[in-house]
C-alpha cells in the first residue's frame, strides 16, 4: 500500500489492493458485504522494501532460506469493519478541504459506509437489474401521439436519450462493482487469512531497514496517509486519467 514515510507519505504507483475498495465505499454504494472481523492484510510499500533488503542481505550470507511473509495480520491486524469506518472518516476529511464533486461535498460525506454481513435491499445486483429494466423500458416504449408530442417531440426524444445513456453508465458502473466484489469475496467474506511474520522479524534489528509494522497507527495511516495517497495516485488511474508526477526524492541517510 501507500508509502508510510519514504519517498513521502502517501506515495504509490497506480493500482494497489486497497484502491478499488476505497473507491467503492467512497461512491453512492454505501454497503460493503464483508465479515467485520476478517483481517485486511496490508503493508506500506516502504516497509516491504525494507523487508526485501533484509531478506536479500540474509540470502547473500546464505542464512535466509524458506518463505518470508511481509504482512501485518499477525502482529497488528487491521479489520475490515475498521477499514470501512476509517474510509468514511477519511472521505469526510477530504471533502471538508474542498475536494471532490458537489455531490461528494453535499451528500456522500454525510452517508457513512457500513459493513454488512449480507447484501441488503439495495444490493448491487438488484440496483443493476433496475437500471437495465429502466433502460429497456425507455428504448422500447412506444412513441405517443398527441399535442405534447407534437409540440415537444424533439425535446422529449433528447431527454429520453440522455436518461438512457445515464442509466447505461450506471449499469456499467454497477457491473464493475459486482465484478470487484466477486474478486474480493474470498478475502472479505469467506476466509480470514493470517500471514506469519516471525521469520522476517527474527532477521531484523533496529535501524534504517527495520519494517516497524507492529507500531503502525492504523487510524493515522489510513486517514492521513493511505486515503489521500489513493485519491492522488491510484483512483485517477481507475478513471482512465493520468496521476500527477511526483517530485524526485533523496534516499534517507
Protein Blocks (a to p, Z undefined) as FASTA:
>chain_A
ZZfkbgbghiaehjafklmmmmmmmmmblbdcddfkbccddddfklmmmmmmmmmmmmmn
opngpjddddfklmmccdfklmmmmmmmmmmmmmmnopajfklmmmmmmmccdddfbdcf
klfklmmmmmmmmmmmmmmmccdedjklmmmmmmmmmmmmmmmmmmmmmmmmmmmmmmmm
mmmmmmmmmpccdddfklmmmmpccdjklccfklpcfklmmmmmmmmmmmmmmmmmmnop
acdddddddddZZ
